Amino acid sequence: MGKKSAERNVRLEQLRREQKRKERRRALLIYGTSGFVAVVLLVGIIIYSVADTHSKNKTREVGYTAAASSAATAAGCTGTVNDASQGSTHLSTTVSYKASPPSSGSHNLDPLPDGISFYNPASGIPVERAVHNLEHGFIVGWYDKSLPAAQVEKLRSLAANAGPRFIGVPWTRSAFPDGKHFVLTAWDRTQRCTTVSADVIKDFVAKHANPDSTGATWDSPTAPESGAQGGTLDVSADGPLTAQSGATTAT
């Protein structure tokens, strides 16, 4: 082998080694970059997951208030508040509730019946029966004595089309605070309004009727008897029943 041939072989070997070094460097750069991107993505996913969990946990805490919708704001409504649980004992006596109106608490053994969506102010229905409906996953739209007659009639009309889990019930005790004369309650949830709104009722029913464990996991849990039916029409011990559902009136 001549001198030139040997030098050429040496040069070729050097070129091959240099090429391999470049390939290794390129591979390391690609793998390193990919690994870095993967780590960044993983960290981002973890941060998002933690933030999302924290956000969800916050919305399920007692005292948390969900922002009022534009329709709710127009109707003079507050946001929907997660209330502290007041228990769920079944009683046959009158209950003095801390809240006006209550969204949970001890209540009558017999809930209000299915099929009657609205009760007149003179119905004599014990509020304790309506609280039992809340435990069954119903929505109760309470109205006090100060709600204007036109608004009461509007509620009567809307109640007939609000679904089988909505009941309009008069609150015959003290007037509601802060000029909010119409109050929507689900089990451990309350939204207070100045006026009656079809959109607000529809939204509240859609979100909170028959709540399940994924929708209410704060300290005040979902309705213990969610999904259960209403009670009997026997109100002989409670005074006369005058209720209206659509065009149907029962006495």
Disulfide bonds with the S-S distance in Angstrom:
Cys77-Cys193 2.06
